[in-house]
């Protein structure tokens, strides 16, 4: 089908970070685990169906390493092929020690090519609650919708637990990616569009008022 006369649909491509140490070492006792060797290899092989024009990343080592493996130019201090933003709201929805990040100063020293100014100086974010994660998810969706007027292929790299608040669907596996579009205003009024099963808490859950819908065409392509 020739869609050249239609406006380009903005898409949000959600990626879960690659396998990290805490995914294979249950009870991992340290903050901010890195990718495993296997996780690094898999993320280097993730094939995106498009060239992103914006990448947004959770401020954790495993998500940032995933971003650098997705787009190798991000490994260097200059010459990024695509802009990158670090959003603390993309952090995991779980209080285990492996989901506690490092200070802004430590992350800036570890990854000097990125801007961590949006992060707290110390990792002193509020403890996880369903209400708090719900508010974070809606804030992220609203910010993404605003950005979608400028950027048409936005990649976000986050964590399985938080993604479960962001979009409806089965749990993401490590390194998995799926593509989404924003529901129209009319679609978002439909309870069947806005409500669905939360794959972690296993209850009916409101994924709105700003709603991201799985984009079947992108999923199949």
C-alpha positions, 0 to 999 in steps of 0.5 A: 500500500502506498502511504506516501500521502499520509502523515508519518505515524510516530512510533515508540519502540520499547526495549527491555535491557539485555540479560544482566547479572541479577537475572542469572544470579538470584539474590544478586547482592549488589547495586546496579548490575551490568550485562552478562557477557551473553546479554552483551552479545545478544544486545549487539545483535538486536535488529531494530526495524528502523533508525531511531531519531531519539533514544531514552534510557533508564539511568542504570548500567544495564540499560545504558550498556544496552543502548550502546550496543544497539547504537555503537556510536553512543560508546564515544564522547562525540559524534552521536548518530542520534540524541540520547536522554536519561530519564529516571522515571524509566527505572525499575518498579521494584525495590531489590538492591539490584534495582538501586542505581549509583549516584549522579557523579558515579554514573557521569564518571562511568559514562561521561558521554551522557548527560545525567543532569535529570537524575538525583545527585544520590539514588534517593528515589521513593520506594516502589508502590503501585500508585507511584509506578502508575503515576510514573508510567503516565508521566512517561507516556505524556512526555513521549506523546509530546515528543512524538510531534517532533520525533517519529521513531523513539526508542526507550530502554527500560526494565521488565517490571516498569514496562508492565505499567507502561503498556499492556501485554505479556512480560518482556524477555531480556533484549526483547523489543516491541513497537507501539503507537499512541491511541487516538482521543476516540480510542482512549475513551474506550474502556476496552482499549484503556483497561487490560490485564497487568502482567505482573500484578495479574489484575485489570489495570488502567493503562491511561489516560494516555494510551500506547497500543501495540503496533501490529504492523511494526511487530510483524515487520 
